[in-house]
Amino acid sequence: MTQLKTAAKQLGIILALVGSLMFVVELGVGTTWDIIAGNDTATGPKATGHSQEVVAVFGQSIDVVERVTVFLMAATLATSIGLIGINRNNPEVVNQILRYAPWLGLAVGVTSLSTEISEIITGDFDFDSVADGYGFMALAATGWVMSGVSNLLNGRN
């Protein structure tokens, strides 16, 4: 059972990293930052200010959960490539965010993308029917859920 939990956790980490990396590559670093920071000045009916890729992924407006999801993808990518990590030189708030990011990813995945995650796990998700960015976001969330569930089960034999 321990080997299965370890394999699920490692696969989850790989899925989260690949999904996050490809999302940022697809939309671009600048657009990713604009989504996180809320610098998308055109939301709702004025969504013509968004690129076609952003509208294809998020629709006409970007809500708080989607911003948090993009933030988690950026954090996953930044920690994976060593840009940032838990360190005693960091402000405590940064360390807390990094400590709880995996649990937040699990919560986002279970609450907002549970249908997509179950379809990816069962092999029924049709990546061709959604925008690439949305598929990458669902892939990253699947990784967070797999990793998070494996961590939850770590204490059990």
Buried (B, 14 or more C-beta within 10 A) or exposed (E): EEEEBEEBBEBBBBBBBBBBBBBBBBBEEEBBBBBBEEEBEBBEEEBEEBEEBBBBBBEEBBEEEBBBBBBBBBBBBBBBEEEBEEEEEBEEEBBEBBEEBBEBBBBBBBEBBEEBBEBBEEEEBEEEEBBBBBBBBBBBBBBBBBBBBBBEBEEEE
